[in-house]
Amino acid sequence: MAGGWSRDGAENEQMEASIQEELERMKLRRAPVGESLMDCAECGEEIPEKRRVALPGVKFCVDCAAERQGRDVRQSSYNRRGSKDSQLK
């Protein structure tokens, strides 16, 4: 699709490179830095050692981190295995 002086596939390579650069920038912005806290900054619960080692600079326990990201790690309150009718009640 590239025309003129560019070689075939040059546009795709440029798009792929742009995507990879943006992914790297996003990873750097999300990565916690510094020393990990022993206790969660929000709820005060102890942060497990494995989490502190896996994520250097972590400040929140799993539950609080998920809550801050808008995800719910707890079980939902309705029956997923039941029929659709039972879920609509």
DOLUMFI-642222 format. One record per residue (C-alpha): x negated, z, y; residue in three letters; residue number from 1. Coordinates in Angstrom, 2 decimals. Example, Ala and Ser with C-alpha at 12.3 -4.5 7.8 and 13.67 -1.06 7.14 Angstrom:
// residues 2
NODE      c1      c3      c2 code pos
NODE  -12.30    7.80   -4.50  ALA   1
NODE  -13.67    7.14   -1.06  SER   2
***
This chain:
// residues 89
NODE      c1      c3      c2 code pos
NODE    0.00    0.00    0.00  MET   1
NODE   -2.97    0.50    2.28  ALA   2
NODE   -3.77   -2.55    4.33  GLY   3
NODE   -6.55   -3.73    6.55  GLY   4
NODE  -10.02   -2.38    5.81  TRP   5
NODE   -9.04    0.59    3.65  SER   6
NODE   -9.38    0.46   -0.11  ARG   7
NODE   -6.50    0.76   -2.55  ASP   8
NODE   -5.31    4.35   -3.01  GLY   9
NODE   -6.87    5.60    0.24  ALA  10
NODE   -3.53    6.82    1.60  GLU  11
NODE   -2.81    8.83   -1.55  ASN  12
NODE   -6.29   10.37   -1.48  GLU  13
NODE   -5.85   11.38    2.16  GLN  14
NODE   -2.44   12.94    1.46  MET  15
NODE   -3.81   14.82   -1.55  GLU  16
NODE   -6.75   16.11    0.51  ALA  17
NODE   -4.40   17.27    3.27  SER  18
NODE   -2.22   19.11    0.77  ILE  19
NODE   -5.24   20.82   -0.83  GLN  20
NODE   -6.58   21.90    2.58  GLU  21
NODE   -3.22   23.41    3.53  GLU  22
NODE   -2.97   25.24    0.19  LEU  23
NODE   -6.42   26.75    0.76  GLU  24
NODE   -5.43   27.88    4.28  ARG  25
NODE   -2.26   29.48    2.89  MET  26
NODE   -4.22   31.31    0.17  LYS  27
NODE   -6.64   32.70    2.74  LEU  28
NODE   -3.81   33.94    4.97  ARG  29
NODE   -2.04   35.69    2.07  ARG  30
NODE   -5.12   37.30    0.55  ALA  31
NODE   -5.43   40.98    1.45  PRO  32
NODE   -8.85   42.00    2.69  VAL  33
NODE  -10.65   45.30    2.99  GLY  34
NODE  -10.36   48.38    0.89  GLU  35
NODE   -7.26   48.94   -1.23  SER  36
NODE   -5.11   51.97   -0.55  LEU  37
NODE   -4.71   54.55   -3.31  MET  38
NODE   -1.06   55.15   -2.35  ASP  39
NODE    1.57   52.68   -1.16  CYS  40
NODE    1.76   52.44    2.64  ALA  41
NODE    5.54   52.26    2.49  GLU  42
NODE    6.81   54.62   -0.23  CYS  43
NODE    3.74   56.76   -0.94  GLY  44
NODE    3.70   56.09   -4.69  GLU  45
NODE    0.31   55.69   -6.34  GLU  46
NODE   -0.86   52.07   -6.63  ILE  47
NODE   -2.14   51.44  -10.19  PRO  48
NODE   -5.88   50.89  -10.50  GLU  49
NODE   -5.39   47.51  -12.20  LYS  50
NODE   -3.41   46.28   -9.17  ARG  51
NODE   -6.07   47.56   -6.77  ARG  52
NODE   -8.79   45.76   -8.73  VAL  53
NODE   -6.80   42.52   -9.09  ALA  54
NODE   -5.86   42.41   -5.39  LEU  55
NODE   -8.64   43.86   -3.23  PRO  56
NODE   -7.14   45.21   -0.02  GLY  57
NODE   -3.67   45.76   -1.46  VAL  58
NODE   -1.52   48.11    0.63  LYS  59
NODE    1.81   48.18   -1.22  PHE  60
NODE    3.04   48.98   -4.74  CYS  61
NODE    4.73   46.20   -6.74  VAL  62
NODE    8.27   47.25   -5.80  ASP  63
NODE    7.56   47.52   -2.06  CYS  64
NODE    5.58   44.26   -2.02  ALA  65
NODE    8.44   42.44   -3.76  ALA  66
NODE   10.94   43.97   -1.33  GLU  67
NODE    8.87   42.85    1.66  ARG  68
NODE    8.74   39.32    0.25  GLN  69
NODE   12.50   39.27   -0.19  GLY  70
NODE   12.49   39.40   -3.98  ARG  71
NODE   14.25   41.94   -6.13  ASP  72
NODE   12.29   43.00   -9.23  VAL  73
NODE   15.03   45.27  -10.55  ARG  74
NODE   17.70   44.17  -12.98  GLN  75
NODE   20.79   42.52  -11.55  SER  76
NODE   24.07   44.40  -11.74  SER  77
NODE   26.18   41.78  -13.52  TYR  78
NODE   26.23   40.62  -17.11  ASN  79
NODE   24.20   37.39  -17.44  ARG  80
NODE   25.02   37.07  -21.13  ARG  81
NODE   28.77   37.29  -20.75  GLY  82
NODE   31.14   34.44  -20.19  SER  83
NODE   31.54   32.91  -16.76  LYS  84
NODE   34.96   34.51  -16.48  ASP  85
NODE   33.51   37.98  -16.91  SER  86
NODE   31.04   37.29  -14.10  GLN  87
NODE   33.76   36.22  -11.71  LEU  88
NODE   35.66   39.51  -11.93  LYS  89
***
